[in-house]
Amino acid sequence: MEPDATPAQSLISHLLELRSRLLRALVAVLVCMGALLPFANRLYALLARPMIESLPQGASMIATGVAAPFMVPFKFAGMLAVYLAMPYVLYQVWAFVAPGLYRRERVFAMPLLVSSVVLFYAGMAFAYFLVFPVVLGFFASTAPAGVLVMTDVSSYLDFVLTLFLAFGVAFEVPVIVVLLVLVGFVDVAALRQARPYVVVGAFVVGMLLTPPDMFSQTLLAVPICLLYEIGLRVADLLGRRAAARQPANVAD
């Protein structure tokens, strides 16, 4: 019979497993990036389509940096690789922490993990297909007379990556609400009473994370409020199901 592992040995084994998980995640990102690099220019052209369609006739995007024509598509391919590999990266995180969770925690953790990935992608899609045409069209139409709008490719990439992150994180609101209720940090009734503060907070977040115009702020704040309500409904439903199962568990 082998002796139990000492705390030092247990710590070393956990660190080795963590290193293995991180290396797998890194390899996944590099593989995705290697697959995307040959199409980097095409991918950036697809990303820039909303901006190009919003520019006045005869205008185009420009590259002010010497290396910008190469570095900007390369940078976008790298960021896109991270986004594409995110499900596998999160799976590695899940595989590392799952053994330390209780059975009930594992039952809820996996659906929340999958939902968070899907909602993040949904937020990015919402930004690209709905927000970009409205915001970019508004910016292009407000240019003073005699000003030719010619957006720099680097500035545009920074702009869209910021919005992608903002809307991706904003769409995580239902997961956050459900998680807060499941861990017992707050109940559904208290969250319902906090609706006015959530509305104000949503517009403040929109002001901080989006360009300084009411269109961008509203397009971010309204989905946050709607997703908050969805999170309340889901949390309430899960709470009712847990309460319905509780008498049976007590009887057992």
N, C-alpha and C positions, 0 to 999 in steps of 0.2 A: 504494500500500500504506500503510494507516494505521499510525502509530506505536503501540507498545504503551502501554497506560495506565500512568501513573505510580502509585506507591503511594498518593499522596494522592487521585487520581481514583478508584482502586479502592476506597479506604475510603469516599469520599463515595457512590459507587454502591451499596455494601453498606448504608450507613446509610439511603439513600433507599429501598432495597428493604425494609429492616427497618421503616421507618416505614409503608410501604404495607401490609405484612403485618399490622402492629399495628392500623392503621386498619380493615382488613377484618375482623379479629377483633372489634374494638370494635363495628363496625356489626352484625355477626352477633349479638352479645350484646344490643344495643339493639333489634334487630328481634324477637328472641325475647321480650324483656321487654315490648315493645309489644304483642305478640300475647297475652301471658299476663296483663297488667294487668286487662283487663275481667273475668277469671275469678279474680282474686286471692282474693276471699273464699271462693269455692268450693274453690279449691286448698288454702287454709289449713284449711277444714273437713275436707277429705280427709286432710290431714296430722294434724289433731287427733283424728281418729276413734279411734285406739288409746287415747289418753288419755281421751276421753269415755266409751268403752266400759269403761274400768277404774275410773271414778269410782263411788262409792256412789250408790244411787238418791237422787235429789233434789239431788245436787251438780252443779256446772257449772264451767266455766272462767271466769275473771274477767279484766278489764283494769284495772290499777291506774293506768296512765298516761293522761293526758288524750288524747294523740294515738295511743295504742296501738291502738285499733280500726282506725285507718287505716294506721299505719306498719308494724305487724307483718305483715299480708298483703302490703303493698307490698315489704317487705324480703324476704319469702319468695319472692315472684314474681321479684325481682331475682336471688336466689341460684339459683333454679330455672332462670332464663334462662342463667346462667353454666354450669350443669351441662348443659343441653340443647345449648348452643353449643360445648361442649368438643371434640367431634370436629372441627368446622370450625376451631376455634382451634388444635388440635394439628396439623391439616393445614397450616395456615399456617406453623407452626414447622417442620414437616417440609419444606415447599417451600423454606424459607429455608436450612436446613442441608444438604439432600440433595445439592446440587451439590458440596459439599466432602467428601463421603464416597466411599470406595472402593466398587466394585461389590459386593463381598462384604458390606460393611457395610450397603449399601442393601437387599440381599436379606433380611437379618435385621431391619433396623430397622423396616420397614413392618409385618410381622406382630407384632412386639413392641409397636408403637404401637397397633395395633388391639386387641391383647389387653389392653393396659393400660386402654383406654377401656371395653371390655366388662367387665373385672373390677371396675373402679371402680363401674360401674352395678350389677353383681351384688352388690357389698358394700353399697350403699345399699338395694337390694331386700331383702337378707338382714336388714338392720337394721330395716326398716319392717315386714316381714311376720312375722318370727320373734322378733327381739329386743325390739322395743317392747312387744308384748302381754305378754311374760313379765316384763320389768323394770317396766313401769308397773303391771301387776297386782300385783306384789310390793310396790311402794312404797305403793300404795293400801291393800293389805290389812294393812300394818304400822302404820297410823296408830293412835295411842293412843285409848282410849275417850273420847268427848266431843270429839274433834277432827274437824271437817268438812274434808275434802280439797277445796280449790278452787284449782287451779293457775292462776297468772298466764300469760296468753298470751305475753308477752315471754320469760319464763323458760322456758316450754315450747319456744319456737322456738330459743332458744340451746341448750337441751338436745339437741333432735333434730338440729340442724345439727352439733353437736359429734360426735354418734354417727354421723351420715352420713359426716363426714370421716374419723373413726376407722376405720370399717369399710371405707370406700372405699379408704383407704390400705393397710389391713391386707390386703385382697384383692389387692394388687399384689405380694405376696410371690413368687409363681411367676415373674413378670417379672423381679424383682430377682435371683432365684437364677439364672435362665437368662442374664441379662445378665452377671453376675459370672463365670460359667463361660465364656461366649463371648469375653469380652475377656481371658481368661487370668489374671484376678486370683486365682482359686482353682479347684481341681478338684473333681469330684463326690465323690471319696473323702474329701477333707478336710471337705466339707460334711456327709457322712454321719456322720463322727466327731463333728461338732459338734452332733448332735441333742439331747443333754441340755441344752446351753447354750441352744439355740433354744427348748426347752420352757420353761425358766426365764425366758428373755427374753420369750417370748410372754405369760406371766402378768404380768411386770413392765410390759410395754407395756399390757396390759389394765387394770392398776391405775392407770396414769398417764392413759390416754385415756378411760376410762369412769367412771361414777359409782362411789362407794366401796361397792360391794356385790359379793359373790362371783358372783352370777348374771351381771351384766354382764361382769365380768372373764373368767369361764369361757366365755361365749358369744363373746367376742372371741379368747381365747387358743386355743381348740380349732380354729376355722377357720384360724388362722395356722399351727398345726402341720400340719394336713392339707394346706393349700396349699403349705407348705414341701416336703412329700413329693411333691406333684404337680410342683413346680418341679424337684426332683431327678430325677424320672423323665423329664421333658421334656429337661432338660439332658443327661442320660445318653444319651437317644435321639439327640439332635442330635450329640453327640460321637461316637457309634458311626457315624452316617452320614458325618460328616466324615472319620473314620478310614478308612471303606470307600472313599471317593472319592480319598483321598490317593495310593495306589499308582498309580491310573490317571493322576492329574495328573503324578506324577513320571515315569511312563513316557513321557508326551507330551513 
